[in-house]
Amino acid sequence: MFSVNKHLRRPRRTAGFSLIELLIVIAIILIILAVALPKLTSARRYAQEMAAAKAISTIHTAETQYYSQYGQYATTLAQLGPPASGTPGPNGAELIDRDLASGEKGGFHFVLQQTQTGYALQVAPVAFGTGGTHTYFSDQSMSIHQHNGQEQATAADPLLGETQQQQQQTAAPKP
């Protein structure tokens, strides 16, 4: 009789996790992700915006070199980029990389336009909100203006790193 009783009892597991323990661990991981994900998204967006500002500086440097070589500013990003074939020249000076010369890099769209005094550069995120929350404007003065919103930035917007209030204080005449 003793041997029959032994087979009817269920053996107890001594190793491993129960379903409840696994669910608790998963819930804790999800809570941590819910807290960390907005900060990660914000940090990624900030990094993309700073990369766009660096690309604007790169375009300024390329425009300065182009002007010194060819006596005028480039009118398109393609003129600053690599040549379609052959050696570098006015239609492909090889001063910026192919990605930037295409007009799109790092989630931002770059548009270079000729003006009477030189050039103007408009920069906007490809996907506003997720790719960036600012638009940028710059010209041959090499100052970078930023606009907080979807509208295109202009020379009237605050400089990169300045608030609207700081710009008004520096522009206001002193008594």
KAGI-V783170 format. One record per pair of residues at least 6 apart in sequence whose C-alpha atoms are under 7 Angstrom apart, sorted by the first residue. I is the first residue (numbers start at 1). J is the second residue. Records with the same first field share a line. If there is no record, write none. Layout:
BEGIN
I: J + J
END
This chain:
BEGIN
45: 130 + 131 + 132
48: 106 + 131
49: 132
52: 108
60: 142
62: 80 + 95 + 96
63: 73 + 74
66: 73 + 74
67: 73
70: 90
73: 118 + 119
74: 80
75: 112 + 113 + 114
76: 112 + 113
77: 101 + 103 + 112
78: 92 + 101 + 102
79: 90 + 91 + 92 + 93
80: 92 + 93 + 94 + 95 + 96 + 101
81: 92 + 93 + 94 + 95 + 96 + 97 + 98 + 101
82: 88 + 92 + 93 + 94 + 97 + 98
83: 91 + 92 + 93 + 94
84: 92
88: 94
99: 105
103: 109 + 110 + 111
104: 110
107: 125 + 126 + 131
108: 123 + 124 + 125 + 126
109: 123 + 124 + 125 + 126
110: 121 + 122 + 123 + 124
111: 121 + 122 + 123
112: 119 + 120 + 121 + 122
113: 119 + 120 + 121
114: 120
118: 140
119: 139 + 140
120: 138 + 139 + 140
121: 137 + 138 + 139
122: 136 + 137 + 138
123: 135 + 136 + 137
124: 135 + 136
125: 131 + 132 + 135
128: 150
133: 148 + 149
134: 146 + 147 + 148 + 149 + 150
135: 146 + 147 + 148 + 149 + 150 + 152 + 153
136: 144 + 145 + 146 + 147 + 153
137: 144 + 145 + 146 + 153 + 154 + 155
138: 144 + 145
143: 159
144: 159 + 160
145: 153 + 154 + 155 + 157 + 158 + 159 + 160
146: 153 + 157 + 158 + 159 + 160
147: 153 + 157
158: 164 + 167
END
